């Protein structure tokens, strides 16, 4: 099951997690303190940074399918990450807003190029779908080793080296991943799709270059004009889904039904990742304003590093979830992916219920202990691993092979749409510059916001269970 290729890819994934999520952990303070953004504008930019990259997985999937193949796309993505982080280093050194926005624009585009290419190439390193599905949760945990280290260490690293030190380390991690792929190029090409094994024509390189320049310019524009940018996200996301529906009508009956189940899973994923996106926006704002003290009294943790608790639990959750579902299958208990997603919403409802209780009952000292957030992230991390690993595997199991990468990119579209929607929701708790944080504001504004999210999570449990019944019928109809 495990071999040098999938192990080396997981090292690259860990390097991505460390670099990208390390930047994510310090981006809020960077924009608030160095670039002097407001809370509302900062949450929109950070929310966009977490979501615009996945949105451009549409372009990444198209490039991998039609122009370069998965391996070349993935390799170029890691090199582009390094360039983006270098621009952030320059931007941080001079407190230069355009340079900083150019850096996160290039990093966002690189993530879009990587997102559909990684799972399709990773799948080819296994000897079958079953082993691939077993390997995905472990890969998800490995990614979260890097994410945990980045989110926990970067806020403290910034105190010693400044923001440019954190961005420089991220660039070094991206170069390491790029070097690993280049070193094993022959082996990856050998197991790749036909397009990976063929040379790329000058015309395709030219198309790739033109598309890339246009996409990077568009991302930069979106970060510079977030009001227009969020509408562009909605338009691109809707366009991708409409194109997928168009392909459905052109397919035969079996493929149409299979593709219909993918649309249902994309809807559920979008709803779930609205909650996931709160970790980078509203929850980070809450921790910056309320979380004080060392974890368990002796583990130092910066408020913005609270999100590192998520990948910490994800590292645990991957193997545990793989063990649980494998054990159930051995007992002939085969849960559908949509049913598993319904369990994720149960866990999410518990997580946000705890957060609601914490902010509504905050004391006059305005302090919430780190241990509370540790428990919140425990439930949300297990929910995330289920959705993050199982939905992609489901898509790859039912999608027609000729649109494999594009279909995987729809999962990234779900993350993109939910990230922007979640960021827009989060701005409802943003305070004006220099507005004083009071007990009443935390209890009423924060409390009301998180209680509403909790109620909707419970509603989504029911929606996911009903979706599971519908998907079962649709899949059954493909094999009468």
Secondary structure, DSSP 4 states (H G I P E B T S, - for coil): ---HHHHHHHHHHHHHHHHHHHHHHHHHHIIIIIS---HHHHHHHHHHHHHHHHHTHHHHHHHHHHTS-HHHHHHHHHHHHHHHHHHHHHHHHHT-HHHHHHHHHHHHHHHHHHHHHHHHHHHTTSSSHHHHHHHHHHHHHHHHHHHHHHHHHHHHHHHHH-HHHHHHHHHHHHHHHHHHHHHTHHHHHHHS-HHHHSPPPHHHHHHHHHHHHHHHHHHHHHHH-HHHHHHHHHHHHHHHHHHHHHHHHHS-HHHHHHHHHHHHHHHHHHHHHHHHHTTTTHHHHHHHHHB-S-BTTTB---GGGGGHHHHHHHHHHHHHHHHHHHHHHHTT----HHHHHHHHHHHHHHHHHHHHHHHHT--TT--B-HHHHHHHHHHHHHHHHHHHHHHHHHHHHHS-GGGHHHHHHHHHHHHHHHHHHHHHHHGGGPPPTTPPP-HHHIIIIIHHHHHHHHHHHHHHHHHHHHHHHHHHHHHHHTT-
